[in-house]
């Protein structure tokens, strides 16, 4: 009697999420009826590697 072997394939995709810093230029905005100056800063953006 022969043994039957079953082969199965398992594929796993892993997506890596990492923060990317994007530079934001200085600008002015109006809050509460007043003009504010916003300095340049870095904004965190969560990029996805495929």
C-alpha positions in Angstrom: 0.0 0.0 0.0 1.4 3.4 -1.0 1.2 6.5 1.2 -0.3 9.6 -0.5 1.4 12.9 0.2 -0.5 16.2 -0.2 1.5 19.3 -1.0 0.1 22.6 -0.1 1.5 26.0 -0.8 1.2 28.8 1.6 2.0 32.4 0.5 2.1 35.3 3.0 2.4 38.9 1.9 3.8 41.2 4.5 3.3 44.9 4.1 5.7 47.2 6.0 4.3 50.5 7.2 6.9 53.1 8.1 6.7 56.9 8.8 8.1 59.2 6.2 8.9 62.8 7.1 7.6 65.4 4.5 8.7 69.0 4.8 5.9 71.6 5.0 6.7 75.1 4.0 5.8 78.1 6.2 2.3 79.6 5.5 -0.3 81.8 7.2 -3.7 80.8 8.3 -6.8 82.4 9.8 -8.0 80.9 13.1 -10.6 82.4 15.4 -10.7 85.5 13.1 -6.9 86.2 13.6 -4.0 85.7 11.2 -1.4 83.2 12.4 2.0 82.5 11.0 2.8 78.8 10.8 6.5 78.0 10.7 8.0 75.4 8.4 8.0 71.9 9.9 8.0 68.2 9.1 4.8 66.2 8.8 4.7 62.5 9.4 3.2 60.5 6.6 2.7 56.8 6.9 3.9 55.3 3.7 3.3 51.7 2.6 6.0 49.5 1.0 4.6 47.0 -1.5 
